[in-house]
Amino acid sequence: MKITKLLGLLFLGGILFTSCSDDSSSSLPKGDYENGILISGEGTTAVSGSVSFVSNDLSIVENTIYKKVNNAEFGEYVQSIAFDNDRAYIVADNQNTVTVVDRYTFDKAGVITTGLSKPRYMTVVGNKGYVTNWGATDNDNDDFVAIVDLNSLEVEGKVDVALGPERIIAKNGKLYVSHLGAFGTNNKVVVIDIATKSVVKEITVKDNPDELYVDSSGKLVVLSQGKTIYDENWNVVGHTLAAISFINTASNEVDSELVFNEGEHPSQMVLDGNNVYYSLGNNIYKTDVNATTLPTSELLTTDAGYLYGLGVRNNEVFVLDASFSGNSKLDIYDLSAKTKKDTKEVALGASKIYFN
């Protein structure tokens, strides 16, 4: 699928040598993996994590693209990917690394190998990257956000935070970090001032906050999954409540919450415009950022065996049905018809969807 090589040959042959204008050069493809979907797969202890590419028209599927381009592996486990204008940053938590590639060609540009400890997610602000880290599994007090100089690809500092920092997003000079709780539990969204590199607030939400987005009004939308409570024999003895919280980023206070019924544990929330999509079991639900109650019926029902990732774009819902013994499935649903229109085989342990 090396379309860039073909274009290069055509260019040298003079076929494309018709204009030196900025318009014509900007229309050239940036690489083989432009204008498509990137899917990160966690892999297993025996098989490296990987990234798959699916073209926007769904006609091309290419797995293990980093290995094909660089003849190298990420190792275990690929947790997430962050982006700036030109580069992608692939976080492998068990390897304590962030691999840097051109986001369109996937050529390796470098790797961050020191100053990380169980890295999870990353966001980019200017020439800095901010990476959440769980630290050692036997220590609840060593969690932090690493500050990375993206020019040198070196960790230049850190901000100590509460247990289990997970997703991270930037808004108005602040970093917002959901605290899923690592292998335990937590109920905080931590606010970090970028300029002073310090925690300025801890916002209490429901247990196990994970996904978070900023909506068009500037509010932070946070999904807290709630937790299941077990006794010493792993029998379920109770549940804490889950919720979608809406946080005012001016006051850093919770403005409102949509609270789920006891025993319901939603996951995989995404924001598309003012629409909030989330999964509950095998069902996908849709609500609005201004809603005062949760929907009483699902938008659509999937047939996923293990619904592990969710994306929404152009009236389509993308669902990852993860497998850790073979290829996972990317199922594409038409929102108007509420039916599955296609399925593609993608990475082992596929968990995240990114539109490139």
N, C-alpha and C positions, 0 to 999 in steps of 0.2 A: 504493500500500500504506500510505497515511497513516492508520493505525488510531488514532493519537493525536488527529488532527483529528476523526475520527468520534466518539471518546469525549468530546472536548470539547463537541461539539454536543449529544450526548446528555445530558451533565451540565447544560448550560445550559438544556436543555428540561425539566429536572426529573426525567428518567427515573431518573438515578442518585442523585438527591438524597434518599436514604432514610436515611442515617446519617452522622454526623460522627465515628464511632469510628475509632480508630487502625487497627483490623483492616481496615475497608473501604478506607481510604485507602492502606494499604500494599499492597493487592491490585491497585491500579491499575497498568497497564503503565508502565514508566519511559521507554519510547520504542519506536520502530519496530524497533530492532535488538537488543532484549532477547530472551533465550531462543532463541538461534540460534548459528550458526557464522560466524565472521569469517575470511576468507581474504585474506592479503596477496599481492599480485602485484607483482613487481619492475618490470614494464614493460621498456622498451628505451630506447636513446638517443633514439629518435624519438617514443615514446609514454610518457606519464607512468605511473609506478607507481600502483596503485589498491588498493581493498579491496572485496571482494564479501561479500554476506550470503546465507546459506542458512538458512531456518527449520528448527527441530529436526525437524519432521515432513516436511521435504524438499519441501513443496508450493510454497514461495516461493523464488525466486532473484533477487537484485537485484545487479547489478554497478555498479562505479564509484559507490559510495554517497556518498563524500565530495564528489565533484563534483556529484552531484544535490542534496545538501543545501546546499552552500556555494558552488556555481558557481566552483570553484577546483580546482587540481591540486596533487599532491605534488611532481611532477617526477621525475627519475631518481635513483636506483633506490629503491623501497621495500624495505627490508631486513627489518624486523621490527616488531612491536608489543609494547608493555608496557602494564600496567594497574595502576590502583589501584582503590579502591572505586567511583569515579564516572567516572573519565576513562581514555581510551586515549591512548597516546603513540606516534605513528607515526614511525619512524626512516627517513629518506631519506638514504642515504650520500653519493651524488654531489652532493646539494644542501646537505650539512652542516647539516641541519635536523632538528628533532623537532617535529612538528605535534601539538598537544594538542586533543582533542575530547571531548565527552561520549560515553562509551562506548555509550550506549543510543540517543541521537538523532543522533550524529555531527555535531552543531553545533560549529563551531570555537570553542575557548576561548583559543587563543593559539598562539605558535610560538617555539621556541628557535632562534635564528639565529646566535649568536656563541659562540665558545669550543669549537666542535666541528670535527673534522677526520677525515673518513671514518668517521662513527659507524656502529656495527654493531648492538649490542643494549643494552637498558636494563633495570634492575630498580629497584623502588621500595621504600624503607625509610622509613617515617614521612613526613615532608615533604621528603625528599631523593630525587632520582633519580640513578642511577649509570649512566653511558653509556660503553661501550667504544669506543675510537677507534683506527683504524689509522695515522692521520697520513699524511704524504706517502709516495707509493709509492717514491720514490728515497731514502728515509731509513729505516733499520732501527732507529733509536734515538729516535724521536719519538712512540712509541705511549703511550697514556695512558687512564685512566678519568676522565671528567669528572664533577664533583659539581655537581648542579643543585638550586637552591632552587626547589621546586615552587610556592611562593607567588608569587615574582616571575618565575619562568621564566627565570632567569639562571644561567649557569655561574659558580659562586662559587669553584671551585678544581679541582685535578686531582691524580691520583696517577700518576706515571710507572711504566710496567710494561714487560715484555719484549715482543718482537716478536709482533704479530698477535693482540691480545686479541679474543676472540669472545663466547661466551656468558658470562652473569654471573648469579649467584644469591646470595642472602643466607641466612646461617644463624648463629645465636648471636653476633651482633655482628661477624660476619666476612663479607666478600665473597669468593666463589670465582669465578675467571675462567679459562676455558679458553683456551689460546693455540694457535689453529689455525695461525698463522704468516703471516697475510696472504697475499701472493703468493709467500712462501717456505715455510718449515716451522718448526715448533717442537714441543716435547714437554713443556710446562709447564702446571700448574694453579697460578696465583698466588693466595695468600691475602692479603687486605687487611684490616687492622683498621679498622673504621669510625670508632671513637673517635679514633684517632691519625692517621687518613688516611695510613697507611703500609703498605708491603708487609712482612709478617712471615714469609712462607715462600714458597718455590717448590718445588712437588711435581713430581717427574719421573714422567711416564707414557709411554706409547708415542707415536709420532709423530702429529701433527695431531689433537689432542683438540678436540672440537667440543661435541656435546650433553652437558649435565650436569643432573642432578636430585638431590634429596635424598629417600631412601626413608623408610619409616615408622620405621625404627630410627635414623634420623639420619645414616646413611652417605651420602656423596656418590657417585653413580654417574656415571661418565664414559665416553663412547665416544671412543676414539682410532681414526682411520681407517687409520693407517699411510700410507706414501707409496710411490708408484711412482718408481723411479729410472730416468732416461733418460741416454743418451749425448749427445754434441754434435749428433747427427743425429736426435734424438728417437726413437731406438730404445729399447725397454724392456730394461734390463739387470739389473733386480733390484727387490726390494720390501723395505720394512721392515714389521715385524709390526703388526697392529692388535690392539686389546684393549678389553674392558670392564673398567674399574678400579673398585674399591670402596675409598673413602678414609674412614678414621676421622676424623670432624670434631672429635674431642676431641684426638687426638694429631697430626692432619694428616699421617698416614702412610698409605701404600697397604697395606690389609689383605690384599687378594687381587686376582687378575686372571683373567679368562677370555680366553685368547689365541687368536686366529684363525690358521688355516693361512697360510703364506706365499702372497702373491698375492691373498688375500681382503681386500677393502676395504669394510667395512660402512658404512652411513650411516643417517641419519634415525631415530635412536633416540628412543623415548618410554617413559615409565614410567606404568603404570596399576596402582595398588595396589602389590603386590610383584612384579608381572609386568613384565618388560622386553621390549619389542618393538623390532626393528630390521630394516632392509632390507639385503639382499645381492643385488645385481643387481635382478631383478624379483620376488624372493621375500621374503616376510615371515617372520621367525622369532620365536619366543617362548621366553624362559627366565625363571628366577626369581632374585631377588636373592640367594638362598642357594645357588644352583646351584654345583657344583664343576667342571662341564664344560659346554661349549656344546652345543646341540641338534645332532643329526646329520641331521635332516630339517626341511624348511620347514613352517611353519604353513599357509601358502597361497601360491599363485603368482598374481601380478597380470598383466594384459596391458598395463601402462603402457609407453608408448614412452620416457618420460623421467620416472622416479619421482623426484620432487623435494620431496615433503612427506608427512608421516605423522601420523595422529592415531588414538587409540583411545578409545572411550567406549561404555558400555552394550552390550557384546558386539558392537560394530561396529568395523571398521577403515576409516579414511578415508585414501585415497591420492590425492595430487595428481600427475596426469600433465601435466607442464608443456609449454606451447607458447609460443614467443616470436614467432610470426607470426600468432597468432589466439587465440581463447579457449582456456584450459587446461581440463582435465577434473578434476572431483572424483568419484572412484569410491568407492562405499560397498560394503563387503563384510560379509556376515553371518558372524560367527566360528563359529557352530555348524555351519552348512551349508558354510562355506568357499567361498561363491559370491558373485559380484557381484550386488547387489540393485538398484542404481540408479547413474546417472551424471548429473552436472550440469555445465553449462558455466559456468566462473568466470573469474577475472582473467587477463589476459595475464601470462605468467611467474609463475604462482601457485607459492608456495614454502612458506608457513606456514599452519597451521591453529590457530585459537583458539576455544574454546568460551565463549560469552558468556552 
